[in-house]
Amino acid sequence: MNIGGDVSNRIDWVDASKGIGIILVILGHIWLIGLGQKYISSFHMPLFFFLSGYVFSFEKYRDMKHLLGSKVKRILIPYAWFSLITYVYWVLFERRVSGNMTSPMSALINIVLCQGTDKYLPHNPALWFLPCLFVVEVMFYFIAKNRKHEYLSILLLLISVVGYIITRYAPGNFPWSINVALAGVVFYGIGFVVKSNRNFSNRSNRIIRIAFLTAVTVGLFTAMKNTRVLMAACVYGDYFYFYTAALMNIIGIIALSFLLRKNQWLVYLGKHSLIIYALHFPIKRLVVGMTGIFFNANLEQIQNSFLISAIDTIVTILILLPIIYLIRTRFSFILGLKESH
């Protein structure tokens, strides 16, 4: 997502990766039954942590205070606005139709606690990622500032082990997804370290295709060997399979994005992935509901069908396109921007 990044100096393959990633996020939130959903959930959120780390630069921040001010504006302000917008919609309309019994006050309190999954954020479960990313960015600044990459890599490995142990002995959702951030910062840090070696960007298309096929093959195998991953709920399954599947599929997505980096649709979706991510959940629920009525299909049938889920994913994105334009041109303050772009 284009959170905290330098919008004036964009990288086409990064935006293409975000575009691919955000499509998979929506598809994974609709196609909930079957091996495809298991595969997508094994890497789609680690991918966004990785890309956020890749575009991070210490040179943009004078000190921790400057970093905090920037991240509050670019992450927490959008979180607050998107939470408010989708919460009001949920209270006034969706809650009545869906029959959700969660009290509006409980949902409002949990917006402040910033915990993940629909148990805590029934109006918009996807929003867990934003406060978690805020924690990850602050955590990374603290552990990585003025630290050599080799020492940072060792530290990230230790954090991955500690974070995994915590999920075993203290499962569940911590406020602001602090426990999830321990895994998130690992992928974020790997993205930052990888940025220092950009030789991979000069590879031939043939090598990139081989890398894509190899990475996706290994990533698919390890994802299938693992249990279903639900990062929002701190559910990772096996440590080795979780990190291997996530990292191999991240490599696969990056390789694919190099091949598709001139695709303007993917780049456009990547540039506006924050808006898409923040609003897709209530819209996809509306689209799925209308699909059920139109095709006389129940929810399980829709969630079990790749074709219907793919169509609903496309429809969700199409509905979001004018909303993206409206927010960027008329309500850019929602994104923490002073002026419309």
C-alpha positions in Angstrom: 0.0 0.0 0.0 1.2 3.5 -0.7 1.3 4.3 3.1 4.2 6.5 4.1 5.9 6.1 0.8 7.3 8.8 -1.4 4.5 9.3 -3.9 6.8 11.6 -6.0 9.4 8.9 -6.6 7.4 5.7 -7.3 8.8 2.4 -8.4 6.7 0.7 -11.1 7.3 -2.9 -10.1 6.5 -2.1 -6.5 3.2 -0.6 -7.6 2.6 -3.6 -9.8 3.3 -5.9 -6.9 0.8 -3.9 -4.8 -1.7 -4.2 -7.6 -1.4 -7.9 -7.8 -1.4 -8.1 -4.0 -4.6 -6.1 -3.6 -6.4 -8.2 -6.2 -5.4 -11.3 -4.3 -6.5 -9.8 -1.0 -10.0 -9.2 -2.3 -10.2 -12.6 -4.0 -9.0 -14.2 -0.7 -11.7 -12.5 1.2 -14.4 -13.9 -1.1 -13.1 -17.3 -2.2 -13.0 -18.6 1.4 -13.4 -22.3 0.7 -10.8 -24.4 -0.9 -7.0 -24.6 -1.5 -6.8 -21.3 -3.4 -7.8 -19.3 -0.3 -5.3 -21.3 1.8 -2.6 -20.5 -0.8 -3.4 -16.7 -1.0 -3.6 -16.3 2.8 -0.1 -17.8 3.1 1.6 -14.7 1.7 -0.7 -11.8 0.8 -0.2 -9.8 4.0 3.5 -10.6 4.4 3.8 -9.2 0.8 2.5 -5.8 1.9 4.8 -5.7 5.0 7.8 -6.6 2.7 6.9 -3.9 0.2 6.4 -1.3 2.9 9.9 -2.1 4.2 11.4 -2.0 0.7 10.3 1.7 0.3 11.3 2.7 3.8 14.2 5.1 4.1 15.8 6.5 7.3 16.9 9.6 5.4 13.3 10.8 5.3 13.1 11.2 9.1 15.2 13.4 11.3 14.4 11.4 14.4 11.8 9.3 16.1 9.6 12.3 16.7 9.5 13.1 13.0 8.8 9.5 12.1 5.9 9.3 14.6 4.4 12.5 13.2 4.6 11.3 9.7 3.2 7.8 10.4 0.3 9.3 12.5 -0.6 11.4 9.5 -0.2 8.7 6.8 -1.4 5.6 8.7 -3.5 6.5 11.8 -5.4 9.3 10.3 -6.6 7.2 7.4 -7.3 4.4 9.8 -9.5 6.7 11.9 -11.4 8.1 8.9 -11.9 4.7 7.2 -13.0 3.2 10.5 -15.5 6.0 11.0 -16.9 5.8 7.5 -17.4 2.0 7.5 -18.6 2.0 11.1 -21.4 4.4 10.4 -22.4 2.4 7.3 -22.3 -0.8 9.3 -24.4 0.6 12.1 -27.0 2.3 9.9 -27.3 -0.4 7.1 -25.2 -3.5 7.1 -25.7 -4.6 10.7 -29.5 -4.6 10.3 -29.4 -6.6 7.0 -26.8 -9.1 8.2 -28.3 -9.7 11.6 -24.9 -9.2 13.2 -25.4 -9.2 17.0 -22.2 -7.4 17.9 -23.1 -4.2 19.9 -22.2 -0.9 18.2 -20.5 0.2 21.4 -18.3 -2.9 21.5 -17.3 -2.4 17.8 -16.5 1.3 18.6 -14.3 0.4 21.6 -12.4 -2.1 19.4 -11.7 0.5 16.9 -9.6 2.1 19.6 -8.1 -1.2 20.7 -7.2 -1.9 17.0 -7.5 -5.6 17.2 -7.9 -7.8 14.1 -10.6 -10.2 12.7 -14.3 -9.7 12.4 -14.8 -10.7 16.0 -13.3 -7.3 17.0 -13.9 -5.2 13.9 -17.2 -6.5 12.5 -17.7 -3.3 10.4 -14.4 -3.7 8.6 -12.0 -6.5 9.7 -9.4 -5.6 7.1 -8.5 -2.4 8.9 -6.4 -4.4 11.5 -3.4 -4.0 9.1 -3.1 -0.2 9.5 -2.4 0.1 13.2 -0.3 -3.0 13.0 1.8 -1.4 10.2 2.2 1.7 12.4 3.6 -0.5 15.2 5.8 -2.3 12.8 7.3 0.9 11.4 8.0 2.4 14.9 9.4 -1.0 16.0 11.7 -1.2 12.9 13.0 2.3 13.3 13.9 1.5 16.9 15.7 -1.8 16.2 17.3 -0.9 12.9 18.5 2.7 13.2 22.3 2.8 12.8 22.5 -0.9 12.7 24.5 -2.9 10.1 22.5 -5.1 7.9 24.2 -8.3 9.0 23.4 -7.6 12.6 19.9 -6.5 11.6 19.3 -9.8 9.8 20.3 -11.8 12.9 18.0 -9.7 15.0 15.1 -10.2 12.6 15.7 -14.0 12.8 15.6 -13.8 16.6 12.4 -11.7 16.5 10.8 -14.3 14.2 11.4 -17.0 16.7 10.3 -15.0 19.7 7.2 -13.9 17.9 6.3 -17.4 16.9 6.8 -18.7 20.5 4.5 -16.0 21.8 1.7 -17.1 19.4 2.1 -20.6 20.8 1.9 -19.7 24.5 -0.2 -16.5 24.3 -2.5 -16.9 21.3 -5.2 -14.4 20.4 -5.3 -10.8 19.4 -3.3 -8.2 21.4 -4.3 -4.5 21.3 -2.9 -2.8 18.1 -2.0 -6.3 16.9 1.4 -6.0 18.7 1.9 -9.8 18.6 1.2 -9.8 14.9 3.7 -7.0 14.5 6.5 -9.3 15.6 6.0 -11.3 12.4 5.2 -8.2 10.4 8.5 -6.5 11.3 10.4 -9.6 10.0 9.0 -9.2 6.5 9.3 -5.5 6.7 13.0 -5.7 7.7 13.7 -8.3 4.9 12.2 -5.9 2.4 14.5 -3.1 3.8 17.6 -5.3 3.6 16.8 -6.5 0.1 16.6 -2.9 -1.1 20.3 -2.6 -0.5 21.0 -5.2 -3.2 19.2 -4.1 -6.3 21.1 -6.3 -8.7 18.1 -8.5 -9.0 16.3 -5.7 -11.0 18.8 -6.1 -13.8 18.1 -9.7 -14.6 16.8 -10.9 -18.0 13.2 -11.8 -18.5 14.2 -15.4 -18.9 15.9 -15.5 -15.5 12.9 -13.7 -14.0 10.5 -16.2 -15.4 12.5 -19.1 -14.0 12.6 -17.4 -10.7 8.8 -16.9 -10.8 8.1 -20.6 -11.6 10.6 -21.9 -9.0 9.5 -19.6 -6.2 5.8 -20.2 -6.8 6.3 -23.9 -7.0 8.1 -24.1 -3.7 5.8 -21.5 -2.2 2.7 -23.5 -3.2 4.1 -26.7 -1.9 5.0 -25.3 1.5 1.7 -23.4 1.8 -0.2 -26.6 1.2 1.9 -28.5 3.7 1.1 -25.8 6.3 -2.3 -25.3 8.0 -4.3 -22.2 6.9 -2.6 -19.0 7.8 -4.7 -16.1 9.3 -2.2 -13.4 10.1 -4.8 -11.1 11.5 -5.6 -13.7 14.2 -1.9 -14.6 14.8 -2.4 -18.0 13.3 0.7 -19.1 11.4 0.8 -22.9 11.6 4.3 -24.4 11.3 7.2 -21.9 11.7 9.2 -23.3 8.8 6.3 -23.6 6.4 4.9 -20.2 7.3 8.1 -18.2 6.6 9.2 -20.3 3.6 5.8 -20.1 1.9 5.5 -16.4 2.5 9.0 -15.5 1.4 9.0 -17.8 -1.7 5.6 -16.4 -2.8 6.8 -12.9 -2.2 9.7 -13.6 -4.6 7.2 -15.1 -7.1 5.0 -12.0 -6.9 8.0 -9.6 -7.3 9.2 -11.6 -10.3 5.7 -11.5 -11.9 5.5 -7.7 -11.2 8.8 -7.2 -13.1 7.2 -8.9 -16.1 4.0 -6.9 -15.7 5.4 -3.6 -14.5 4.2 -1.7 -17.6 0.6 -2.8 -17.0 -1.0 0.5 -16.2 -4.1 -1.1 -14.6 -1.9 -3.0 -12.1 0.2 0.0 -11.4 -2.9 2.2 -10.9 -4.4 -0.3 -8.4 -1.1 -0.5 -6.6 -0.9 3.3 -6.3 -4.3 3.4 -4.7 -4.1 0.1 -2.8 -4.7 1.9 0.5 -8.2 3.1 -0.5 -9.0 -0.3 -2.1 -7.8 -2.2 1.0 -9.6 0.1 3.4 -13.0 0.0 1.7 -13.1 -3.3 -0.1 -14.5 -5.4 2.8 -18.0 -3.7 3.1 -18.3 -3.4 -0.7 -17.3 -7.0 -1.3 -20.0 -8.1 1.2 -22.5 -6.1 -0.6 -21.4 -7.6 -4.0 -21.5 -11.1 -2.6 -25.0 -10.5 -1.2 -26.2 -9.2 -4.5 -24.6 -12.2 -6.3 -26.4 -14.6 -4.0 -29.7 -13.0 -4.9 -29.0 -12.7 -8.6 -27.8 -16.3 -9.0 -30.0 -17.8 -6.3 -26.8 -19.1 -4.6 -26.1 -19.4 -0.9 -22.9 -18.0 0.7 -21.1 -21.4 0.8 -21.6 -21.9 -3.0 -20.2 -18.5 -3.7 -17.2 -19.0 -1.4 -16.5 -22.4 -2.9 -16.5 -21.1 -6.5 -13.3 -19.6 -8.0 -15.3 -18.3 -11.0 -18.0 -16.5 -9.0 -15.4 -15.2 -6.5 -13.2 -13.9 -9.4 -16.2 -12.1 -10.9 -17.2 -10.6 -7.6 -13.5 -9.4 -7.1 -13.7 -7.6 -10.5 -17.1 -6.1 -9.7 -15.8 -4.9 -6.3 -12.8 -3.2 -7.9 -15.0 -1.6 -10.6 -17.2 -0.1 -7.8 -14.1 1.2 -6.0 -12.7 3.0 -9.1 -15.0 6.1 -8.8 -14.6 6.1 -5.1 -10.8 6.3 -5.5 -11.2 9.2 -7.8 -13.6 11.0 -5.4 -11.3 10.5 -2.4 -8.2 11.6 -4.3 -9.8 14.7 -5.8 -12.3 15.9 -3.2 -11.5 14.2 0.2 -7.8 13.7 0.2 -7.7 14.7 3.9 -8.9 11.1 4.6 -5.5 9.9 3.4 -3.7 12.4 5.6 -2.9 14.7 2.7 -3.3 18.5 2.8 -4.1 18.9 -0.9 -6.0 16.8 -3.4 -3.9 15.0 -6.1 
